[in-house]
Amino acid sequence: MGRLMYVTGNAMKFRLASVVCESFAISLEQATANIVEIQAENSEPIAQDKADKAFAIFQKPLVVSDDSWMIPGLQGFPGPYMKYVNDWFSLEDWLHLTRDLPDRTIILRQIVVYKDAHVRQLFSVDIPGILLTEPRGTAPDPHNTLVSFDGGKHSSAEYHEQGKSAAAHRHTPWHEFAAWHKEKNL
């Protein structure tokens, strides 16, 4: 099994990536770095810049990821700013903001970028979900108690409380990356 560095400080992201990659015989090693992220309207340039900066630090093949959350009923808000919005908004703020939305769709755009000395490859998947009208479960980020990717049966927070990933039943960019990585025999 090959080992590959995944630069992230997020334990939930690392757990999801590890589960998917292990099914392709790829073992991830978690590393952290203090990388200042650029600001952009979408997460592709953010993730690509993060990969370049991480590679400059570690000088070895690695992957990074970035998530963007778009609520069509709010013109795509908060987009790549979810991390900041979760610091600013309480659960009550999220409930107030989304209470009267007729379209309760939320889209998680997950991006994975592989980077080595010669290749920078981006993988992106949009994952549709729904906004619940009441919180379920507990999570460090308030939106996870209101987001469901299984048609409203469970919130992301409920999956995490059970030690499971809310993404275990869906296709992610980690699947695309792992298949590509294995095919390229990197």
Residue pairs with C-beta under 8 A, 6 or more apart in sequence:
1 22
1 25
1 26
1 27
2 25
2 26
2 27
2 186
3 27
3 28
3 29
4 21
4 26
4 27
4 28
4 29
4 61
4 62
4 63
4 181
5 28
5 29
5 30
5 31
5 58
5 60
5 61
5 62
5 63
6 14
6 17
6 18
6 28
6 29
6 30
6 31
6 62
6 63
6 64
6 65
7 31
7 32
7 33
7 35
7 50
7 54
7 58
7 62
7 63
7 64
8 14
8 17
8 30
8 32
8 64
8 65
9 32
12 160
12 165
13 65
13 67
14 28
14 30
15 165
16 165
16 167
16 168
16 172
16 174
17 28
17 63
17 65
17 112
17 174
18 27
18 28
19 165
19 168
20 172
20 174
20 175
20 178
21 27
21 28
21 174
21 177
21 178
23 178
24 178
24 179
24 181
24 182
25 182
26 178
26 181
26 182
28 63
31 58
31 62
33 53
33 54
33 57
33 58
35 50
35 53
35 54
35 57
36 53
37 46
37 49
37 50
38 45
38 46
38 49
39 46
39 80
40 46
40 80
41 79
41 80
42 68
42 79
42 80
42 109
43 66
43 67
43 68
43 79
43 80
43 109
43 111
44 111
44 122
44 124
46 66
46 80
47 64
47 65
47 66
47 111
47 112
47 113
47 122
48 113
48 120
48 122
50 64
50 66
50 113
51 62
51 63
51 64
51 113
51 114
51 115
51 120
52 115
52 120
54 62
54 64
54 115
55 62
55 115
55 116
55 117
60 116
61 114
61 115
61 116
61 186
62 114
62 115
62 116
63 112
63 113
63 114
63 115
63 177
64 112
64 113
64 115
65 110
65 111
65 112
65 113
65 173
66 80
66 110
66 111
66 113
67 82
67 108
67 109
67 110
67 111
68 79
68 80
68 82
68 108
68 109
68 111
69 78
69 79
69 82
69 106
69 107
69 108
69 109
69 143
70 76
70 77
70 79
70 106
70 107
70 109
71 77
71 78
71 98
71 101
71 105
71 106
71 107
71 131
72 103
72 105
72 107
73 98
73 101
73 102
73 103
73 104
73 105
74 97
74 98
74 101
78 84
78 85
82 143
85 143
86 141
86 142
86 143
89 97
89 142
89 143
90 142
91 135
91 142
91 145
91 146
93 142
94 142
94 143
94 146
95 134
95 135
95 146
98 104
98 131
98 146
99 133
101 131
104 130
104 131
104 133
105 128
105 129
105 130
105 131
106 128
106 129
106 130
106 131
106 147
107 126
107 127
107 128
107 129
108 126
108 127
108 129
108 147
108 149
109 124
109 125
109 126
109 127
110 124
110 125
110 127
110 172
110 173
110 174
111 122
111 123
111 124
111 173
112 122
112 123
112 124
112 173
112 174
112 176
112 177
113 120
113 121
113 122
113 123
114 120
114 121
114 123
114 177
114 180
114 181
114 186
115 121
116 186
119 186
121 177
121 180
123 173
123 174
123 176
123 177
123 180
124 173
125 171
125 172
125 173
125 176
127 149
127 167
127 170
127 171
127 172
128 149
129 147
129 148
129 149
130 147
130 148
130 151
130 152
131 146
131 147
131 148
132 145
132 146
132 147
132 148
132 152
132 155
135 142
135 145
135 146
135 155
135 157
136 145
136 146
136 154
136 155
136 157
136 158
137 144
137 145
137 154
137 155
137 156
137 157
137 158
137 160
137 161
138 145
138 157
138 161
139 145
139 156
139 157
139 160
144 155
144 156
144 157
144 160
145 155
145 156
145 157
146 155
147 155
147 156
147 166
148 154
148 155
148 156
149 156
149 166
149 167
149 169
149 170
150 166
150 169
154 166
155 166
156 166
159 165
159 166
159 168
160 166
